[in-house]
Amino acid sequence: MDLSVWAAQQPDKAAVVDETGARLTYAELEAASNRIAHHLRRLGLRRGDHVAIASENRLDLFPILWAAQRTGLLYTMVNWHLTADEASYVVTNCEATVLLVSATLRELAADLPAVPHRLSFGGSLPGFDALEPAVSGLPETPVEAQSEGSPMLYSSGTTGRPKGILPATQEVPFGTGLRFDHLMQDSFGFDSSTIYLSPGPLYHAAPLGWSLGAIRAGGTTVFTDRFDAELVLALVERHRVTHAQFVPTMFVRMLKLPTEVRGRYDLASLRLVIHAAAPCPVEVKRAMIAWVGPILTEFYSGSEGNCFFMIDSAEWLVHPGSVGRPAVGHVHICDPGGRELPPGEIGEVWFDGMPPFAYHGDREKTRAAYDERGWSTLGDLGHVDEEGFLYLSDRRTDLIVSGGVNIYPREIEDALILHEAVADVAVVGLPDEEFGQRVHAVVAPAPGVAPGAELEAALDRHLRGRIAGFKVPRSYAFEEVPRLPSGKILRRVLADRYRTPTPG
């Protein structure tokens, strides 16, 4: 798991490849990351110090990540789609000593806060020192006393300010690997033959961790700068991809490609298709298994690292809709009073038997994530069956309570997304004078589909054969659904947009 060892064993092998075919070999990644590591040490950074990085997916980001990883630093990838205020909050909150920004993000960079050291890469930025000339001529050999660093992840911030998750770290030599690196190799079969495709943004936890983990295993990471359904299929064929990771919205977009486009590409190299970030609609997952074979493995986790569930295709076909059983730790379903519920009953999902976590600089939010037993939660609702398989219903904060009845947006979304006229959908609860809340659907029509009363009527007919009548939306809006690139719906944006109460 030591990059230097792989660089010595396979110097000319591609460690990272972008969508254009440009690549960094293991020898190049080793040399470039060592030069940057020496510069970070020259700036005075030592183990446990923090760097923040704002960048789109690009090749020259990877040496920066490995430089931080091999010098024992905490590093935070800043979502560059955030507003300047939101991004500045993350940079300030993580207490970064160094801020590195891609030169293409000129507008964002101009509004980011001052930190002791501001570096640009891939070009120059006003008020930033250029990284490339600063590291030119520095040693290409490792710094002394290398130790494992760690990403410090931030929650998605779909319901408020993102929370920094302080990792539980210990001083171990570089090459030891993180807990997740070992899980990838032991449970997902990552090794030196792996060619991993990551179509997600590297500021998101899973694409970052899996992309670096594939290199840890001696494999090759192929990445895209954006998700494009046909491009993904082309890259699988071109690079003979063995492992790929997606979110359910990506599945939907690939499945809605014309049949002749889907059949144009050879996907036979795929050994494993991984998906996570949001529960996958049952019919969407069935269609994916029918297309690529029973090679889908789903995992459910959180950036907090307080749980990890897995389910392969064979298990899922017996337990459709489940996110699996705990790979480590234990799961508990509890009512609002903390009483543990029996199988089949929906409640809040709690975990134990995992390393503790803390939200950086926020004791109150950390306290709220734990109960008096030391169990922790991500705020999700769900149930387990008699065999211990977990089924998620929704986020606690997404629950709609209409006339005293609990309604889960995900159930409605899963039914609507199957309609051929729907490209994307989100369901929220809006204030209602009579019922407290009413069900409202925000629908992005498929290309060529006209929004309006005729489409509403068609969607109503589609839903009434699939869900109970009281769950059918009482109102619709037709527009783009705001999502993070990770696939998570920005419900707080929709809640703010449709906040005005409407008479029942």
Secondary structure, 3 states (H helix, E strand, C coil): CCHHHHHHHCCCCEEEECCCCCEEEHHHHHHHHHHHHHHHHHCCCCCCCEEEEECCCCCCHHHHHHHHHHECCEEEEECCCCCHHHHHHHHHHCCCCEEEEECCCHHHHHCCCCCCEEEEECCCCCCCEEHHHHHCCCCCCCCCCCECCEECCECCCCCCCCCEEECCCCCCECCCCCHHHHHHHHHHCCCCCCEEEECCCCCCHHHHHHHHHHHHCCCEEEECCCCCHHHHHHHHHHHCCCEEEECHHHHHHHHCCCHHHHCCCCCCCCCEEEECCCCCCHHHHHHHHHHHCCCEEEEEECCCCCCEEEEEHHHHHHCCCCCEEEEECEEEEECCCCCECCCCCCEEEEEECCCCCEECCCHHHHHHCECCCCCEEEEEEEEECCCCCEEEEEEHHHCEEECCEEECHHHHHHHHCCCCCEEEEEEEEEEECCCEEEEEEEEEECCCCCCCHHHHHHHHHHHHCCCCHHHCCCEEEECCCCECCCCCECHHHHHHHCCCCECC
